[in-house]
Structure formats: structure tokens, C-alpha cells
Amino acid sequence: MKSLLLLSILAALAAAALCYESHESLESYEINPFINRRNANTFISPQQRWRAKAQERIRELNKPQYELNREACDDFKLCERYAMVYGYNAAYDRYFRQRRGAK
């Protein structure tokens, strides 16, 4: 009986020690992980922003044909499912090349 009483006291002390809410654990709630748009835009200068947009346009213009075909196939669910089984080239040929030839 003494051992059971001692065990329950130790369990209560362990629970109290582990569940103690200190003020240090609340410090993380004081800092908001999100910042407003005005402060977010200060990280990148306007020149860097313009350069990034220009590089993105160049990348879009210089994409290889297979990548354009894959993007077209990704936007169409049936084509995407077919591509998972037979590959993107076969899926693009099945769903888009026939339409282009019919026009």
C-alpha cells in the first residue's frame, strides 16, 4: 500500500512538472510569423524585381516543346491520367495532336 501511495505521489509530481506552463513558452506567440505586404516588398529592390520578371519571360519564351506539351497535358485531367500510364508524349499525341490535325 505504501508503494502504491508513493507511486501515485511521484506520478502527480511528474505530471505537474511536465505540464507546467512557463512564461518562456508563451514568447513564441508574441511574434507574428506573417508580415504585411509593404514590409514584404522591401526585401527585393525594384531593380531586382524587374530583372526577375524579365528572366521569367525569357524562360517562358525559350521553353522546349516537350515541356510546353507536358504543361498542356497537366492542365487536362484525362491526359494527365493517361500520361501516368503511357508517358507524356503518348498522352499529348492522343489528346492534342489529333485536334490540331483536324483543324
Backbone atoms as SQL, in Angstrom:
CREATE TABLE atoms (id INTEGER PRIMARY KEY, chain TEXT, resi INTEGER, resn TEXT, atom TEXT, x REAL, y REAL, z REAL);
INSERT INTO atoms VALUES
  (1, 'A', 1, 'MET', 'N', 0.811, -1.188, 0.000),
  (2, 'A', 1, 'MET', 'CA', 0.000, 0.000, 0.000),
  (3, 'A', 1, 'MET', 'C', 0.859, 1.259, 0.000),
  (4, 'A', 2, 'LYS', 'N', 1.980, 1.177, 0.753),
  (5, 'A', 2, 'LYS', 'CA', 2.879, 2.317, 0.785),
  (6, 'A', 2, 'LYS', 'C', 3.493, 2.571, -0.593),
  (7, 'A', 3, 'SER', 'N', 3.831, 1.503, -1.278),
  (8, 'A', 3, 'SER', 'CA', 4.439, 1.663, -2.605),
  (9, 'A', 3, 'SER', 'C', 3.435, 2.267, -3.596),
  (10, 'A', 4, 'LEU', 'N', 2.175, 1.901, -3.482),
  (11, 'A', 4, 'LEU', 'CA', 1.143, 2.461, -4.351),
  (12, 'A', 4, 'LEU', 'C', 0.954, 3.946, -4.072),
  (13, 'A', 5, 'LEU', 'N', 0.964, 4.328, -2.806),
  (14, 'A', 5, 'LEU', 'CA', 0.849, 5.728, -2.430),
  (15, 'A', 5, 'LEU', 'C', 2.052, 6.519, -2.923),
  (16, 'A', 6, 'LEU', 'N', 3.234, 5.966, -2.738),
  (17, 'A', 6, 'LEU', 'CA', 4.465, 6.623, -3.192),
  (18, 'A', 6, 'LEU', 'C', 4.478, 6.762, -4.714),
  (19, 'A', 7, 'LEU', 'N', 4.032, 5.727, -5.419),
  (20, 'A', 7, 'LEU', 'CA', 3.976, 5.763, -6.877),
  (21, 'A', 7, 'LEU', 'C', 2.990, 6.821, -7.371),
  (22, 'A', 8, 'SER', 'N', 1.836, 6.935, -6.726),
  (23, 'A', 8, 'SER', 'CA', 0.856, 7.929, -7.149),
  (24, 'A', 8, 'SER', 'C', 1.354, 9.350, -6.865),
  (25, 'A', 9, 'ILE', 'N', 2.067, 9.554, -5.766),
  (26, 'A', 9, 'ILE', 'CA', 2.637, 10.875, -5.469),
  (27, 'A', 9, 'ILE', 'C', 3.702, 11.228, -6.503),
  (28, 'A', 10, 'LEU', 'N', 4.552, 10.289, -6.853),
  (29, 'A', 10, 'LEU', 'CA', 5.575, 10.530, -7.870),
  (30, 'A', 10, 'LEU', 'C', 4.948, 10.818, -9.229),
  (31, 'A', 11, 'ALA', 'N', 3.877, 10.114, -9.555),
  (32, 'A', 11, 'ALA', 'CA', 3.188, 10.348, -10.827),
  (33, 'A', 11, 'ALA', 'C', 2.566, 11.736, -10.849),
  (34, 'A', 12, 'ALA', 'N', 1.986, 12.169, -9.745),
  (35, 'A', 12, 'ALA', 'CA', 1.387, 13.505, -9.667),
  (36, 'A', 12, 'ALA', 'C', 2.463, 14.580, -9.792),
  (37, 'A', 13, 'LEU', 'N', 3.594, 14.391, -9.143),
  (38, 'A', 13, 'LEU', 'CA', 4.696, 15.354, -9.247),
  (39, 'A', 13, 'LEU', 'C', 5.250, 15.409, -10.667),
  (40, 'A', 14, 'ALA', 'N', 5.366, 14.262, -11.319),
  (41, 'A', 14, 'ALA', 'CA', 5.871, 14.230, -12.705),
  (42, 'A', 14, 'ALA', 'C', 4.894, 14.924, -13.648),
  (43, 'A', 15, 'ALA', 'N', 3.603, 14.701, -13.443),
  (44, 'A', 15, 'ALA', 'CA', 2.606, 15.351, -14.284),
  (45, 'A', 15, 'ALA', 'C', 2.614, 16.852, -14.079),
  (46, 'A', 16, 'ALA', 'N', 2.772, 17.285, -12.822),
  (47, 'A', 16, 'ALA', 'CA', 2.811, 18.722, -12.540),
  (48, 'A', 16, 'ALA', 'C', 4.061, 19.354, -13.152),
  (49, 'A', 17, 'ALA', 'N', 5.185, 18.663, -13.106),
  (50, 'A', 17, 'ALA', 'CA', 6.426, 19.205, -13.663),
  (51, 'A', 17, 'ALA', 'C', 6.367, 19.275, -15.187),
  (52, 'A', 18, 'LEU', 'N', 5.779, 18.275, -15.814),
  (53, 'A', 18, 'LEU', 'CA', 5.722, 18.253, -17.269),
  (54, 'A', 18, 'LEU', 'C', 4.655, 19.184, -17.830),
  (55, 'A', 19, 'CYS', 'N', 3.603, 19.429, -17.096),
  (56, 'A', 19, 'CYS', 'CA', 2.508, 20.258, -17.582),
  (57, 'A', 19, 'CYS', 'C', 2.614, 21.710, -17.149),
  (58, 'A', 20, 'TYR', 'N', 3.684, 22.083, -16.498),
  (59, 'A', 20, 'TYR', 'CA', 3.849, 23.451, -16.021),
  (60, 'A', 20, 'TYR', 'C', 3.973, 24.399, -17.203),
  (61, 'A', 21, 'GLU', 'N', 3.191, 25.459, -17.200),
  (62, 'A', 21, 'GLU', 'CA', 3.187, 26.452, -18.283),
  (63, 'A', 21, 'GLU', 'C', 4.034, 27.644, -17.850),
  (64, 'A', 22, 'SER', 'N', 5.198, 27.748, -18.413),
  (65, 'A', 22, 'SER', 'CA', 6.059, 28.871, -18.055),
  (66, 'A', 22, 'SER', 'C', 5.822, 30.034, -19.004),
  (67, 'A', 23, 'HIS', 'N', 6.259, 31.205, -18.618),
  (68, 'A', 23, 'HIS', 'CA', 6.107, 32.381, -19.465),
  (69, 'A', 23, 'HIS', 'C', 7.032, 32.310, -20.677),
  (70, 'A', 24, 'GLU', 'N', 8.091, 31.532, -20.582),
  (71, 'A', 24, 'GLU', 'CA', 9.027, 31.418, -21.689),
  (72, 'A', 24, 'GLU', 'C', 8.385, 30.725, -22.887),
  (73, 'A', 25, 'SER', 'N', 7.475, 29.806, -22.621),
  (74, 'A', 25, 'SER', 'CA', 6.841, 29.110, -23.736),
  (75, 'A', 25, 'SER', 'C', 5.824, 29.994, -24.449),
  (76, 'A', 26, 'LEU', 'N', 5.385, 31.080, -23.820),
  (77, 'A', 26, 'LEU', 'CA', 4.434, 31.981, -24.450),
  (78, 'A', 26, 'LEU', 'C', 5.106, 33.020, -25.340),
  (79, 'A', 27, 'GLU', 'N', 6.424, 33.109, -25.283),
  (80, 'A', 27, 'GLU', 'CA', 7.123, 34.121, -26.073),
  (81, 'A', 27, 'GLU', 'C', 6.940, 33.901, -27.564),
  (82, 'A', 28, 'SER', 'N', 6.776, 32.677, -27.988),
  (83, 'A', 28, 'SER', 'CA', 6.625, 32.413, -29.419),
  (84, 'A', 28, 'SER', 'C', 5.306, 32.952, -29.954),
  (85, 'A', 29, 'TYR', 'N', 4.314, 33.132, -29.081),
  (86, 'A', 29, 'TYR', 'CA', 3.028, 33.654, -29.534),
  (87, 'A', 29, 'TYR', 'C', 3.065, 35.164, -29.752),
  (88, 'A', 30, 'GLU', 'N', 4.058, 35.825, -29.195),
  (89, 'A', 30, 'GLU', 'CA', 4.136, 37.274, -29.329),
  (90, 'A', 30, 'GLU', 'C', 4.572, 37.700, -30.721),
  (91, 'A', 31, 'ILE', 'N', 5.334, 36.880, -31.397),
  (92, 'A', 31, 'ILE', 'CA', 5.860, 37.219, -32.715),
  (93, 'A', 31, 'ILE', 'C', 4.921, 36.666, -33.780),
  (94, 'A', 32, 'ASN', 'N', 4.452, 37.536, -34.632),
  (95, 'A', 32, 'ASN', 'CA', 3.584, 37.125, -35.725),
  (96, 'A', 32, 'ASN', 'C', 4.460, 36.637, -36.878),
  (97, 'A', 33, 'PRO', 'N', 4.285, 35.405, -37.346),
  (98, 'A', 33, 'PRO', 'CA', 5.150, 34.898, -38.415),
  (99, 'A', 33, 'PRO', 'C', 4.889, 35.539, -39.769),
  (100, 'A', 34, 'PHE', 'N', 3.769, 36.246, -39.908),
  (101, 'A', 34, 'PHE', 'CA', 3.423, 36.866, -41.176),
  (102, 'A', 34, 'PHE', 'C', 3.701, 38.360, -41.104),
  (103, 'A', 35, 'ILE', 'N', 4.164, 38.911, -42.206),
  (104, 'A', 35, 'ILE', 'CA', 4.406, 40.342, -42.258),
  (105, 'A', 35, 'ILE', 'C', 3.496, 40.949, -43.314),
  (106, 'A', 36, 'ASN', 'N', 3.282, 42.237, -43.206),
  (107, 'A', 36, 'ASN', 'CA', 2.378, 42.862, -44.168),
  (108, 'A', 36, 'ASN', 'C', 3.058, 43.032, -45.529),
  (109, 'A', 37, 'ARG', 'N', 2.294, 43.365, -46.544),
  (110, 'A', 37, 'ARG', 'CA', 2.808, 43.423, -47.912),
  (111, 'A', 37, 'ARG', 'C', 3.856, 44.500, -48.098),
  (112, 'A', 38, 'ARG', 'N', 3.671, 45.622, -47.447),
  (113, 'A', 38, 'ARG', 'CA', 4.629, 46.711, -47.603),
  (114, 'A', 38, 'ARG', 'C', 6.016, 46.297, -47.110),
  (115, 'A', 39, 'ASN', 'N', 6.069, 45.637, -45.964),
  (116, 'A', 39, 'ASN', 'CA', 7.361, 45.176, -45.453),
  (117, 'A', 39, 'ASN', 'C', 7.903, 44.012, -46.271),
  (118, 'A', 40, 'ALA', 'N', 7.033, 43.195, -46.801),
  (119, 'A', 40, 'ALA', 'CA', 7.487, 42.065, -47.616),
  (120, 'A', 40, 'ALA', 'C', 8.133, 42.556, -48.901),
  (121, 'A', 41, 'ASN', 'N', 7.627, 43.633, -49.465),
  (122, 'A', 41, 'ASN', 'CA', 8.177, 44.149, -50.707),
  (123, 'A', 41, 'ASN', 'C', 9.499, 44.879, -50.524),
  (124, 'A', 42, 'THR', 'N', 9.886, 45.177, -49.301),
  (125, 'A', 42, 'THR', 'CA', 11.158, 45.862, -49.079),
  (126, 'A', 42, 'THR', 'C', 12.346, 44.917, -49.175),
  (127, 'A', 43, 'PHE', 'N', 12.099, 43.607, -49.159),
  (128, 'A', 43, 'PHE', 'CA', 13.209, 42.667, -49.246),
  (129, 'A', 43, 'PHE', 'C', 13.868, 42.686, -50.622),
  (130, 'A', 44, 'ILE', 'N', 13.081, 42.924, -51.638),
  (131, 'A', 44, 'ILE', 'CA', 13.596, 42.906, -53.009),
  (132, 'A', 44, 'ILE', 'C', 13.475, 44.312, -53.573),
  (133, 'A', 45, 'SER', 'N', 14.563, 44.803, -54.099),
  (134, 'A', 45, 'SER', 'CA', 14.545, 46.145, -54.676),
  (135, 'A', 45, 'SER', 'C', 13.771, 46.129, -55.999),
  (136, 'A', 46, 'PRO', 'N', 13.276, 47.282, -56.452),
  (137, 'A', 46, 'PRO', 'CA', 12.536, 47.322, -57.723),
  (138, 'A', 46, 'PRO', 'C', 13.364, 46.829, -58.913),
  (139, 'A', 47, 'GLN', 'N', 14.669, 47.088, -58.890),
  (140, 'A', 47, 'GLN', 'CA', 15.519, 46.632, -59.994),
  (141, 'A', 47, 'GLN', 'C', 15.602, 45.108, -60.009),
  (142, 'A', 48, 'GLN', 'N', 15.760, 44.500, -58.840),
  (143, 'A', 48, 'GLN', 'CA', 15.804, 43.040, -58.773),
  (144, 'A', 48, 'GLN', 'C', 14.469, 42.442, -59.187),
  (145, 'A', 49, 'ARG', 'N', 13.359, 43.085, -58.799),
  (146, 'A', 49, 'ARG', 'CA', 12.040, 42.607, -59.170),
  (147, 'A', 49, 'ARG', 'C', 11.856, 42.658, -60.679),
  (148, 'A', 50, 'TRP', 'N', 12.288, 43.755, -61.306),
  (149, 'A', 50, 'TRP', 'CA', 12.179, 43.890, -62.756),
  (150, 'A', 50, 'TRP', 'C', 13.019, 42.831, -63.452),
  (151, 'A', 51, 'ARG', 'N', 14.240, 42.609, -62.943),
  (152, 'A', 51, 'ARG', 'CA', 15.131, 41.612, -63.545),
  (153, 'A', 51, 'ARG', 'C', 14.534, 40.210, -63.432),
  (154, 'A', 52, 'ALA', 'N', 13.925, 39.901, -62.295),
  (155, 'A', 52, 'ALA', 'CA', 13.312, 38.581, -62.116),
  (156, 'A', 52, 'ALA', 'C', 12.144, 38.386, -63.078),
  (157, 'A', 53, 'LYS', 'N', 11.335, 39.423, -63.269),
  (158, 'A', 53, 'LYS', 'CA', 10.215, 39.320, -64.212),
  (159, 'A', 53, 'LYS', 'C', 10.714, 39.134, -65.636),
  (160, 'A', 54, 'ALA', 'N', 11.780, 39.849, -66.001),
  (161, 'A', 54, 'ALA', 'CA', 12.335, 39.716, -67.350),
  (162, 'A', 54, 'ALA', 'C', 12.892, 38.311, -67.568),
  (163, 'A', 55, 'GLN', 'N', 13.577, 37.780, -66.570),
  (164, 'A', 55, 'GLN', 'CA', 14.128, 36.426, -66.698),
  (165, 'A', 55, 'GLN', 'C', 13.010, 35.393, -66.810),
  (166, 'A', 56, 'GLU', 'N', 11.913, 35.594, -66.083),
  (167, 'A', 56, 'GLU', 'CA', 10.794, 34.666, -66.172),
  (168, 'A', 56, 'GLU', 'C', 10.173, 34.696, -67.564),
  (169, 'A', 57, 'ARG', 'N', 10.045, 35.883, -68.151),
  (170, 'A', 57, 'ARG', 'CA', 9.507, 35.982, -69.515),
  (171, 'A', 57, 'ARG', 'C', 10.414, 35.270, -70.514),
  (172, 'A', 58, 'ILE', 'N', 11.722, 35.436, -70.344),
  (173, 'A', 58, 'ILE', 'CA', 12.683, 34.780, -71.247),
  (174, 'A', 58, 'ILE', 'C', 12.574, 33.266, -71.110),
  (175, 'A', 59, 'ARG', 'N', 12.454, 32.773, -69.867),
  (176, 'A', 59, 'ARG', 'CA', 12.308, 31.331, -69.657),
  (177, 'A', 59, 'ARG', 'C', 11.034, 30.791, -70.308),
  (178, 'A', 60, 'GLU', 'N', 9.952, 31.559, -70.197),
  (179, 'A', 60, 'GLU', 'CA', 8.697, 31.116, -70.810),
  (180, 'A', 60, 'GLU', 'C', 8.809, 31.055, -72.326),
  (181, 'A', 61, 'LEU', 'N', 9.522, 32.004, -72.919),
  (182, 'A', 61, 'LEU', 'CA', 9.663, 32.021, -74.373),
  (183, 'A', 61, 'LEU', 'C', 10.595, 30.935, -74.881),
  (184, 'A', 62, 'ASN', 'N', 11.572, 30.558, -74.074),
  (185, 'A', 62, 'ASN', 'CA', 12.587, 29.601, -74.517),
  (186, 'A', 62, 'ASN', 'C', 12.345, 28.180, -74.014),
  (187, 'A', 63, 'LYS', 'N', 11.134, 27.870, -73.605),
  (188, 'A', 63, 'LYS', 'CA', 10.855, 26.515, -73.130),
  (189, 'A', 63, 'LYS', 'C', 10.905, 25.547, -74.305),
  (190, 'A', 64, 'PRO', 'N', 11.456, 24.354, -74.078),
  (191, 'A', 64, 'PRO', 'CA', 11.442, 23.339, -75.136),
  (192, 'A', 64, 'PRO', 'C', 10.018, 22.846, -75.400),
  (193, 'A', 65, 'GLN', 'N', 9.822, 22.295, -76.553),
  (194, 'A', 65, 'GLN', 'CA', 8.489, 21.875, -76.973),
  (195, 'A', 65, 'GLN', 'C', 7.921, 20.785, -76.063),
  (196, 'A', 66, 'TYR', 'N', 8.768, 19.863, -75.612),
  (197, 'A', 66, 'TYR', 'CA', 8.257, 18.798, -74.768),
  (198, 'A', 66, 'TYR', 'C', 7.731, 19.336, -73.439),
  (199, 'A', 67, 'GLU', 'N', 8.335, 20.409, -72.941),
  (200, 'A', 67, 'GLU', 'CA', 7.850, 20.994, -71.698),
  (201, 'A', 67, 'GLU', 'C', 6.509, 21.708, -71.906),
  (202, 'A', 68, 'LEU', 'N', 6.365, 22.383, -73.027),
  (203, 'A', 68, 'LEU', 'CA', 5.069, 23.004, -73.344),
  (204, 'A', 68, 'LEU', 'C', 3.985, 21.944, -73.505),
  (205, 'A', 69, 'ASN', 'N', 4.336, 20.830, -74.150),
  (206, 'A', 69, 'ASN', 'CA', 3.380, 19.731, -74.309),
  (207, 'A', 69, 'ASN', 'C', 2.986, 19.151, -72.952),
  (208, 'A', 70, 'ARG', 'N', 3.964, 19.005, -72.087),
  (209, 'A', 70, 'ARG', 'CA', 3.688, 18.443, -70.762),
  (210, 'A', 70, 'ARG', 'C', 2.788, 19.372, -69.958),
  (211, 'A', 71, 'GLU', 'N', 3.024, 20.678, -70.029),
  (212, 'A', 71, 'GLU', 'CA', 2.169, 21.623, -69.312),
  (213, 'A', 71, 'GLU', 'C', 0.747, 21.593, -69.846),
  (214, 'A', 72, 'ALA', 'N', 0.604, 21.474, -71.154),
  (215, 'A', 72, 'ALA', 'CA', -0.741, 21.384, -71.734),
  (216, 'A', 72, 'ALA', 'C', -1.435, 20.116, -71.256),
  (217, 'A', 73, 'CYS', 'N', -0.679, 19.040, -71.157),
  (218, 'A', 73, 'CYS', 'CA', -1.244, 17.769, -70.719),
  (219, 'A', 73, 'CYS', 'C', -1.580, 17.816, -69.234),
  (220, 'A', 74, 'ASP', 'N', -0.793, 18.514, -68.434),
  (221, 'A', 74, 'ASP', 'CA', -1.056, 18.607, -66.998),
  (222, 'A', 74, 'ASP', 'C', -2.343, 19.359, -66.698),
  (223, 'A', 75, 'ASP', 'N', -2.746, 20.252, -67.582),
  (224, 'A', 75, 'ASP', 'CA', -3.968, 21.024, -67.362),
  (225, 'A', 75, 'ASP', 'C', -5.235, 20.234, -67.695),
  (226, 'A', 76, 'PHE', 'N', -5.089, 19.122, -68.369),
  (227, 'A', 76, 'PHE', 'CA', -6.233, 18.311, -68.793),
  (228, 'A', 76, 'PHE', 'C', -6.174, 16.981, -68.042),
  (229, 'A', 77, 'LYS', 'N', -7.158, 16.711, -67.168),
  (230, 'A', 77, 'LYS', 'CA', -7.105, 15.564, -66.268),
  (231, 'A', 77, 'LYS', 'C', -6.996, 14.219, -66.989),
  (232, 'A', 78, 'LEU', 'N', -7.752, 14.045, -68.056),
  (233, 'A', 78, 'LEU', 'CA', -7.698, 12.765, -68.765),
  (234, 'A', 78, 'LEU', 'C', -6.314, 12.532, -69.359),
  (235, 'A', 79, 'CYS', 'N', -5.749, 13.596, -69.891),
  (236, 'A', 79, 'CYS', 'CA', -4.411, 13.488, -70.463),
  (237, 'A', 79, 'CYS', 'C', -3.385, 13.163, -69.373),
  (238, 'A', 80, 'GLU', 'N', -3.554, 13.790, -68.222),
  (239, 'A', 80, 'GLU', 'CA', -2.614, 13.546, -67.125),
  (240, 'A', 80, 'GLU', 'C', -2.685, 12.102, -66.640),
  (241, 'A', 81, 'ARG', 'N', -3.893, 11.563, -66.539),
  (242, 'A', 81, 'ARG', 'CA', -4.051, 10.162, -66.132),
  (243, 'A', 81, 'ARG', 'C', -3.434, 9.215, -67.164),
  (244, 'A', 82, 'TYR', 'N', -3.678, 9.508, -68.429),
  (245, 'A', 82, 'TYR', 'CA', -3.108, 8.688, -69.500),
  (246, 'A', 82, 'TYR', 'C', -1.580, 8.750, -69.465),
  (247, 'A', 83, 'ALA', 'N', -1.064, 9.933, -69.145),
  (248, 'A', 83, 'ALA', 'CA', 0.393, 10.110, -69.097),
  (249, 'A', 83, 'ALA', 'C', 1.025, 9.308, -67.971),
  (250, 'A', 84, 'MET', 'N', 0.312, 9.115, -66.877),
  (251, 'A', 84, 'MET', 'CA', 0.864, 8.334, -65.769),
  (252, 'A', 84, 'MET', 'C', 1.088, 6.880, -66.171),
  (253, 'A', 85, 'VAL', 'N', 0.313, 6.418, -67.135),
  (254, 'A', 85, 'VAL', 'CA', 0.441, 5.029, -67.570),
  (255, 'A', 85, 'VAL', 'C', 1.364, 4.908, -68.781),
  (256, 'A', 86, 'TYR', 'N', 1.155, 5.768, -69.786),
  (257, 'A', 86, 'TYR', 'CA', 1.849, 5.602, -71.057),
  (258, 'A', 86, 'TYR', 'C', 2.933, 6.647, -71.332),
  (259, 'A', 87, 'GLY', 'N', 3.023, 7.668, -70.507),
  (260, 'A', 87, 'GLY', 'CA', 4.023, 8.709, -70.732),
  (261, 'A', 87, 'GLY', 'C', 3.401, 9.956, -71.344),
  (262, 'A', 88, 'TYR', 'N', 4.080, 11.077, -71.162),
  (263, 'A', 88, 'TYR', 'CA', 3.532, 12.357, -71.611),
  (264, 'A', 88, 'TYR', 'C', 3.507, 12.491, -73.133),
  (265, 'A', 89, 'ASN', 'N', 4.483, 11.930, -73.819),
  (266, 'A', 89, 'ASN', 'CA', 4.469, 12.033, -75.286),
  (267, 'A', 89, 'ASN', 'C', 3.265, 11.320, -75.878),
  (268, 'A', 90, 'ALA', 'N', 3.005, 10.110, -75.401),
  (269, 'A', 90, 'ALA', 'CA', 1.863, 9.353, -75.910),
  (270, 'A', 90, 'ALA', 'C', 0.549, 10.037, -75.533),
  (271, 'A', 91, 'ALA', 'N', 0.483, 10.576, -74.336),
  (272, 'A', 91, 'ALA', 'CA', -0.744, 11.246, -73.899),
  (273, 'A', 91, 'ALA', 'C', -0.988, 12.516, -74.705),
  (274, 'A', 92, 'TYR', 'N', 0.058, 13.284, -74.955),
  (275, 'A', 92, 'TYR', 'CA', -0.106, 14.505, -75.741),
  (276, 'A', 92, 'TYR', 'C', -0.532, 14.166, -77.163),
  (277, 'A', 93, 'ASP', 'N', 0.094, 13.140, -77.730),
  (278, 'A', 93, 'ASP', 'CA', -0.289, 12.726, -79.084),
  (279, 'A', 93, 'ASP', 'C', -1.754, 12.306, -79.141),
  (280, 'A', 94, 'ARG', 'N', -2.207, 11.604, -78.114),
  (281, 'A', 94, 'ARG', 'CA', -3.578, 11.112, -78.133),
  (282, 'A', 94, 'ARG', 'C', -4.598, 12.236, -77.984),
  (283, 'A', 95, 'TYR', 'N', -4.346, 13.174, -77.091),
  (284, 'A', 95, 'TYR', 'CA', -5.379, 14.170, -76.773),
  (285, 'A', 95, 'TYR', 'C', -5.241, 15.488, -77.517),
  (286, 'A', 96, 'PHE', 'N', -4.062, 15.835, -77.987),
  (287, 'A', 96, 'PHE', 'CA', -3.895, 17.164, -78.576),
  (288, 'A', 96, 'PHE', 'C', -3.465, 17.157, -80.035),
  (289, 'A', 97, 'ARG', 'N', -2.661, 16.220, -80.469),
  (290, 'A', 97, 'ARG', 'CA', -2.203, 16.210, -81.858),
  (291, 'A', 97, 'ARG', 'C', -3.356, 15.940, -82.812),
  (292, 'A', 98, 'GLN', 'N', -4.284, 15.083, -82.441),
  (293, 'A', 98, 'GLN', 'CA', -5.425, 14.786, -83.305),
  (294, 'A', 98, 'GLN', 'C', -6.303, 16.014, -83.489),
  (295, 'A', 99, 'ARG', 'N', -6.469, 16.788, -82.443),
  (296, 'A', 99, 'ARG', 'CA', -7.282, 18.001, -82.541),
  (297, 'A', 99, 'ARG', 'C', -6.618, 19.023, -83.442),
  (298, 'A', 100, 'ARG', 'N', -5.311, 19.119, -83.347),
  (299, 'A', 100, 'ARG', 'CA', -4.592, 20.096, -84.162),
  (300, 'A', 100, 'ARG', 'C', -4.670, 19.724, -85.646),
  (301, 'A', 101, 'GLY', 'N', -4.590, 18.413, -85.925),
  (302, 'A', 101, 'GLY', 'CA', -4.646, 17.963, -87.306),
  (303, 'A', 101, 'GLY', 'C', -6.047, 18.095, -87.900),
  (304, 'A', 102, 'ALA', 'N', -7.068, 18.031, -87.063),
  (305, 'A', 102, 'ALA', 'CA', -8.444, 18.111, -87.549),
  (306, 'A', 102, 'ALA', 'C', -8.830, 19.537, -87.929),
  (307, 'A', 103, 'LYS', 'N', -8.167, 20.508, -87.344),
  (308, 'A', 103, 'LYS', 'CA', -8.496, 21.898, -87.641),
  (309, 'A', 103, 'LYS', 'C', -7.961, 22.257, -88.935);
